[in-house]
Amino acid sequence: MNTKMIAAIAAAAMVGLSGCASTGIDRNTAGTVGGAVLGGVIGSAVGGGTLGTVGGAAAGAVIGNQATKPGTRY
């Protein structure tokens, strides 16, 4: 349980800090990758196993991609 909590905190920090870096990656790609990472961590913590991790990563990638589409304003 503690390992999953640490992984979730580390992933959230990484996603949060990735916005500060100037890596040359466009906003949509960063949103897709960040969503996949965060979704994978959440899927692993909630569903457990490989299927939960992969399912969470896929769902997170789709959500991250759609949320950061060019022209989308939230």
PyMOL CGO cylinders between C-alpha atoms (Angstrom):
from pymol import cmd
from pymol.cgo import CYLINDER

trace = [
    CYLINDER, 0.00, 0.00, 0.00, 2.77, 2.46, 0.84, 0.3, 1, 1, 1, 1, 1, 1,
    CYLINDER, 2.77, 2.46, 0.84, 4.59, 1.71, -2.41, 0.3, 1, 1, 1, 1, 1, 1,
    CYLINDER, 4.59, 1.71, -2.41, 1.48, 2.52, -4.43, 0.3, 1, 1, 1, 1, 1, 1,
    CYLINDER, 1.48, 2.52, -4.43, 0.98, 5.76, -2.53, 0.3, 1, 1, 1, 1, 1, 1,
    CYLINDER, 0.98, 5.76, -2.53, 4.57, 6.82, -3.14, 0.3, 1, 1, 1, 1, 1, 1,
    CYLINDER, 4.57, 6.82, -3.14, 4.27, 5.95, -6.83, 0.3, 1, 1, 1, 1, 1, 1,
    CYLINDER, 4.27, 5.95, -6.83, 1.06, 7.98, -7.10, 0.3, 1, 1, 1, 1, 1, 1,
    CYLINDER, 1.06, 7.98, -7.10, 2.63, 10.99, -5.42, 0.3, 1, 1, 1, 1, 1, 1,
    CYLINDER, 2.63, 10.99, -5.42, 5.74, 10.74, -7.60, 0.3, 1, 1, 1, 1, 1, 1,
    CYLINDER, 5.74, 10.74, -7.60, 3.65, 10.50, -10.77, 0.3, 1, 1, 1, 1, 1, 1,
    CYLINDER, 3.65, 10.50, -10.77, 1.49, 13.45, -9.77, 0.3, 1, 1, 1, 1, 1, 1,
    CYLINDER, 1.49, 13.45, -9.77, 4.59, 15.52, -9.03, 0.3, 1, 1, 1, 1, 1, 1,
    CYLINDER, 4.59, 15.52, -9.03, 6.16, 14.54, -12.35, 0.3, 1, 1, 1, 1, 1, 1,
    CYLINDER, 6.16, 14.54, -12.35, 3.02, 15.47, -14.28, 0.3, 1, 1, 1, 1, 1, 1,
    CYLINDER, 3.02, 15.47, -14.28, 2.72, 18.74, -12.40, 0.3, 1, 1, 1, 1, 1, 1,
    CYLINDER, 2.72, 18.74, -12.40, 6.33, 19.70, -12.94, 0.3, 1, 1, 1, 1, 1, 1,
    CYLINDER, 6.33, 19.70, -12.94, 6.36, 18.71, -16.60, 0.3, 1, 1, 1, 1, 1, 1,
    CYLINDER, 6.36, 18.71, -16.60, 4.47, 21.91, -17.38, 0.3, 1, 1, 1, 1, 1, 1,
    CYLINDER, 4.47, 21.91, -17.38, 7.45, 23.91, -16.14, 0.3, 1, 1, 1, 1, 1, 1,
    CYLINDER, 7.45, 23.91, -16.14, 9.98, 22.30, -18.44, 0.3, 1, 1, 1, 1, 1, 1,
    CYLINDER, 9.98, 22.30, -18.44, 10.70, 23.64, -21.89, 0.3, 1, 1, 1, 1, 1, 1,
    CYLINDER, 10.70, 23.64, -21.89, 11.23, 20.37, -23.73, 0.3, 1, 1, 1, 1, 1, 1,
    CYLINDER, 11.23, 20.37, -23.73, 9.82, 21.42, -27.07, 0.3, 1, 1, 1, 1, 1, 1,
    CYLINDER, 9.82, 21.42, -27.07, 6.86, 19.02, -26.75, 0.3, 1, 1, 1, 1, 1, 1,
    CYLINDER, 6.86, 19.02, -26.75, 3.54, 20.48, -27.80, 0.3, 1, 1, 1, 1, 1, 1,
    CYLINDER, 3.54, 20.48, -27.80, 0.69, 20.79, -25.32, 0.3, 1, 1, 1, 1, 1, 1,
    CYLINDER, 0.69, 20.79, -25.32, -1.35, 17.95, -26.82, 0.3, 1, 1, 1, 1, 1, 1,
    CYLINDER, -1.35, 17.95, -26.82, 1.49, 15.43, -26.61, 0.3, 1, 1, 1, 1, 1, 1,
    CYLINDER, 1.49, 15.43, -26.61, 2.29, 16.44, -23.04, 0.3, 1, 1, 1, 1, 1, 1,
    CYLINDER, 2.29, 16.44, -23.04, -1.37, 16.04, -22.09, 0.3, 1, 1, 1, 1, 1, 1,
    CYLINDER, -1.37, 16.04, -22.09, -1.55, 12.59, -23.68, 0.3, 1, 1, 1, 1, 1, 1,
    CYLINDER, -1.55, 12.59, -23.68, 1.63, 11.35, -22.00, 0.3, 1, 1, 1, 1, 1, 1,
    CYLINDER, 1.63, 11.35, -22.00, 0.75, 12.91, -18.65, 0.3, 1, 1, 1, 1, 1, 1,
    CYLINDER, 0.75, 12.91, -18.65, -2.73, 11.42, -18.77, 0.3, 1, 1, 1, 1, 1, 1,
    CYLINDER, -2.73, 11.42, -18.77, -1.33, 7.99, -19.60, 0.3, 1, 1, 1, 1, 1, 1,
    CYLINDER, -1.33, 7.99, -19.60, 1.12, 8.10, -16.69, 0.3, 1, 1, 1, 1, 1, 1,
    CYLINDER, 1.12, 8.10, -16.69, -1.43, 9.31, -14.20, 0.3, 1, 1, 1, 1, 1, 1,
    CYLINDER, -1.43, 9.31, -14.20, -4.09, 6.92, -15.50, 0.3, 1, 1, 1, 1, 1, 1,
    CYLINDER, -4.09, 6.92, -15.50, -1.69, 4.00, -15.27, 0.3, 1, 1, 1, 1, 1, 1,
    CYLINDER, -1.69, 4.00, -15.27, -0.84, 4.80, -11.66, 0.3, 1, 1, 1, 1, 1, 1,
    CYLINDER, -0.84, 4.80, -11.66, -4.49, 5.20, -10.72, 0.3, 1, 1, 1, 1, 1, 1,
    CYLINDER, -4.49, 5.20, -10.72, -5.47, 2.06, -12.65, 0.3, 1, 1, 1, 1, 1, 1,
    CYLINDER, -5.47, 2.06, -12.65, -2.79, 0.07, -10.87, 0.3, 1, 1, 1, 1, 1, 1,
    CYLINDER, -2.79, 0.07, -10.87, -3.86, 1.36, -7.46, 0.3, 1, 1, 1, 1, 1, 1,
    CYLINDER, -3.86, 1.36, -7.46, -7.59, 0.82, -8.05, 0.3, 1, 1, 1, 1, 1, 1,
    CYLINDER, -7.59, 0.82, -8.05, -7.77, -2.20, -10.35, 0.3, 1, 1, 1, 1, 1, 1,
    CYLINDER, -7.77, -2.20, -10.35, -4.43, -3.81, -9.59, 0.3, 1, 1, 1, 1, 1, 1,
    CYLINDER, -4.43, -3.81, -9.59, -2.56, -6.05, -11.95, 0.3, 1, 1, 1, 1, 1, 1,
    CYLINDER, -2.56, -6.05, -11.95, -1.57, -5.54, -15.53, 0.3, 1, 1, 1, 1, 1, 1,
    CYLINDER, -1.57, -5.54, -15.53, -5.08, -5.10, -16.88, 0.3, 1, 1, 1, 1, 1, 1,
    CYLINDER, -5.08, -5.10, -16.88, -5.88, -2.29, -14.43, 0.3, 1, 1, 1, 1, 1, 1,
    CYLINDER, -5.88, -2.29, -14.43, -2.63, -0.51, -15.23, 0.3, 1, 1, 1, 1, 1, 1,
    CYLINDER, -2.63, -0.51, -15.23, -2.99, -0.78, -19.00, 0.3, 1, 1, 1, 1, 1, 1,
    CYLINDER, -2.99, -0.78, -19.00, -6.68, 0.13, -18.91, 0.3, 1, 1, 1, 1, 1, 1,
    CYLINDER, -6.68, 0.13, -18.91, -6.02, 3.14, -16.72, 0.3, 1, 1, 1, 1, 1, 1,
    CYLINDER, -6.02, 3.14, -16.72, -3.15, 4.27, -18.95, 0.3, 1, 1, 1, 1, 1, 1,
    CYLINDER, -3.15, 4.27, -18.95, -5.31, 3.98, -22.06, 0.3, 1, 1, 1, 1, 1, 1,
    CYLINDER, -5.31, 3.98, -22.06, -8.20, 5.87, -20.51, 0.3, 1, 1, 1, 1, 1, 1,
    CYLINDER, -8.20, 5.87, -20.51, -5.85, 8.54, -19.12, 0.3, 1, 1, 1, 1, 1, 1,
    CYLINDER, -5.85, 8.54, -19.12, -4.19, 8.99, -22.51, 0.3, 1, 1, 1, 1, 1, 1,
    CYLINDER, -4.19, 8.99, -22.51, -7.53, 9.52, -24.23, 0.3, 1, 1, 1, 1, 1, 1,
    CYLINDER, -7.53, 9.52, -24.23, -8.72, 11.97, -21.59, 0.3, 1, 1, 1, 1, 1, 1,
    CYLINDER, -8.72, 11.97, -21.59, -5.39, 13.85, -21.61, 0.3, 1, 1, 1, 1, 1, 1,
    CYLINDER, -5.39, 13.85, -21.61, -5.42, 14.02, -25.40, 0.3, 1, 1, 1, 1, 1, 1,
    CYLINDER, -5.42, 14.02, -25.40, -8.97, 15.30, -25.63, 0.3, 1, 1, 1, 1, 1, 1,
    CYLINDER, -8.97, 15.30, -25.63, -8.49, 17.83, -22.82, 0.3, 1, 1, 1, 1, 1, 1,
    CYLINDER, -8.49, 17.83, -22.82, -5.48, 19.41, -24.53, 0.3, 1, 1, 1, 1, 1, 1,
    CYLINDER, -5.48, 19.41, -24.53, -6.70, 19.39, -28.13, 0.3, 1, 1, 1, 1, 1, 1,
    CYLINDER, -6.70, 19.39, -28.13, -5.85, 22.57, -29.99, 0.3, 1, 1, 1, 1, 1, 1,
    CYLINDER, -5.85, 22.57, -29.99, -8.76, 24.96, -29.89, 0.3, 1, 1, 1, 1, 1, 1,
    CYLINDER, -8.76, 24.96, -29.89, -10.24, 23.43, -26.72, 0.3, 1, 1, 1, 1, 1, 1,
    CYLINDER, -10.24, 23.43, -26.72, -10.78, 25.92, -23.92, 0.3, 1, 1, 1, 1, 1, 1,
    CYLINDER, -10.78, 25.92, -23.92, -11.61, 24.89, -20.36, 0.3, 1, 1, 1, 1, 1, 1,
]
cmd.load_cgo(trace, "trace")
